């Protein structure tokens, strides 16, 4: 199957029972960082703001949120209910998305990206 051209197409291609959660994930990221650029990268929704900000993708049993380090490590205590890795959080499909937590993680990465940009100048 061809890669989706944009996030709308990505969500529309997902199973009907999870599309609502994908729209929620998208809205949470866009709400947290309204100036983020949205596109498709590596076949999944990508958000950039002064560098890589976040990706998300649907899997059989979870929605993966990918945020470059060190965000997951810094919020380890808040994420203890979820499967995590260095730059990944898995949100089970059968549970409600923690929108406030998602926004917090994305905003945290936005701040890191802004700090990095300031240091370059």
Backbone torsions as a table, in degrees:
resi	resn	phi	psi	omega
1	UNK	NA	141.0	178.6
2	UNK	-66.9	151.3	176.7
3	UNK	-68.2	145.2	176.7
4	UNK	-64.8	149.7	-178.8
5	UNK	-83.3	-27.2	-179.7
6	UNK	-153.5	176.5	-175.8
7	UNK	-66.7	-36.6	176.7
8	UNK	-55.7	-48.1	-179.8
9	UNK	-64.6	-40.3	178.5
10	UNK	-56.5	-48.5	-178.1
11	UNK	-67.2	-42.6	-179.9
12	UNK	-62.3	-28.6	178.6
13	UNK	-78.0	-17.2	-178.4
14	UNK	-72.4	158.3	176.6
15	UNK	-56.3	142.2	-176.7
16	UNK	-53.6	-36.6	-175.3
17	UNK	-70.7	-12.1	178.8
18	UNK	-116.4	-4.8	-178.7
19	UNK	-57.4	-40.1	179.8
20	UNK	-59.1	-41.6	179.1
21	UNK	-67.1	-36.7	178.1
22	UNK	-67.1	-39.3	175.7
23	UNK	-62.9	-39.2	178.0
24	UNK	-63.1	-43.5	179.2
25	UNK	-60.6	-46.9	179.0
26	UNK	-59.5	-46.8	-178.6
27	UNK	-63.2	-38.6	179.4
28	UNK	-62.9	-45.5	-179.7
29	UNK	-65.2	-46.0	-178.8
30	UNK	-66.3	-33.9	177.4
31	UNK	-69.2	-39.2	-178.8
32	UNK	-68.1	-38.2	-177.8
33	UNK	-137.7	79.6	-176.4
34	UNK	-57.6	-26.7	-177.9
35	UNK	-86.9	2.1	-179.6
36	UNK	-65.9	144.1	174.4
37	UNK	-83.9	136.9	-178.8
38	UNK	-113.3	133.2	176.6
39	UNK	-159.0	-171.5	174.4
40	UNK	-111.2	129.6	177.3
41	UNK	-140.1	136.3	-176.1
42	UNK	55.0	29.2	176.9
43	UNK	77.8	11.1	-179.8
44	UNK	-136.8	162.4	178.3
45	UNK	-59.9	135.0	-177.3
46	UNK	-130.1	142.6	177.4
47	UNK	-129.1	129.7	179.7
48	UNK	-124.6	143.1	175.8
49	UNK	-157.8	106.9	-174.3
50	UNK	54.0	39.5	-177.0
51	UNK	119.6	-172.0	-179.3
52	UNK	-67.6	133.6	-179.0
53	UNK	-112.9	-59.9	-177.1
54	UNK	-164.0	156.8	171.6
55	UNK	-131.2	160.7	166.2
56	UNK	-145.4	157.4	-178.2
57	UNK	-154.8	150.1	178.5
58	UNK	-95.4	139.2	175.2
59	UNK	-130.3	179.3	-175.4
60	UNK	-56.9	-45.2	-173.7
61	UNK	-118.3	-0.4	-178.1
62	UNK	-154.1	166.5	169.8
63	UNK	-109.9	123.5	179.7
64	UNK	-91.7	132.4	173.0
65	UNK	-112.0	124.7	-176.5
66	UNK	-113.1	117.8	179.1
67	UNK	-130.5	122.9	-178.9
68	UNK	-55.9	149.2	-179.3
69	UNK	-57.2	154.7	11.1
70	UNK	-103.7	22.1	-170.1
71	UNK	-59.4	-46.8	-178.4
72	UNK	-61.3	-45.1	179.9
73	UNK	-61.3	-42.1	-178.0
74	UNK	-68.1	-22.3	-178.7
75	UNK	-114.4	24.3	-175.2
76	UNK	-53.7	-43.2	-178.6
77	UNK	-61.3	-43.2	-179.7
78	UNK	-70.5	-20.8	-176.6
79	UNK	-100.7	8.6	-173.9
80	UNK	-61.6	-21.0	179.2
81	UNK	-81.3	-3.9	-175.1
82	UNK	-121.8	156.2	171.8
83	UNK	-74.1	128.9	-179.9
84	UNK	-132.9	162.7	171.6
85	UNK	-141.4	-171.2	-175.2
86	UNK	-51.6	-41.0	-178.0
87	UNK	-135.5	24.6	-174.5
88	UNK	-134.6	142.1	168.7
89	UNK	-127.6	134.2	177.5
90	UNK	-105.6	118.9	177.1
91	UNK	-102.3	115.7	-178.0
92	UNK	-58.1	139.1	-179.5
93	UNK	-64.8	-31.6	-176.2
94	UNK	-84.2	6.9	178.3
95	UNK	-120.8	156.6	177.7
96	UNK	-67.7	139.7	176.9
97	UNK	-69.3	136.6	176.8
98	UNK	-83.2	79.7	-172.0
99	UNK	-56.5	-44.9	-179.3
100	UNK	-61.3	-39.4	178.9
101	UNK	-68.1	-41.8	178.4
102	UNK	-59.8	-46.7	178.9
103	UNK	-60.5	-42.0	-179.8
104	UNK	-61.5	-43.9	179.5
105	UNK	-63.0	-45.7	-178.3
106	UNK	-66.2	-41.9	177.6
107	UNK	-63.3	-36.7	178.7
108	UNK	-63.1	-42.5	178.0
109	UNK	-67.3	-37.5	177.7
110	UNK	-58.9	-44.8	179.9
111	UNK	-63.4	-40.6	177.3
112	UNK	-61.2	-43.5	179.7
113	UNK	-64.2	-39.7	178.2
114	UNK	-65.3	-42.3	178.2
115	UNK	-61.5	-41.2	179.6
116	UNK	-64.7	-40.1	-179.9
117	UNK	-64.8	-42.8	179.9
118	UNK	-62.7	-40.8	-179.6
119	UNK	-65.4	-27.6	179.6
120	UNK	-69.1	-26.6	-175.3
121	UNK	-91.7	NA	NA
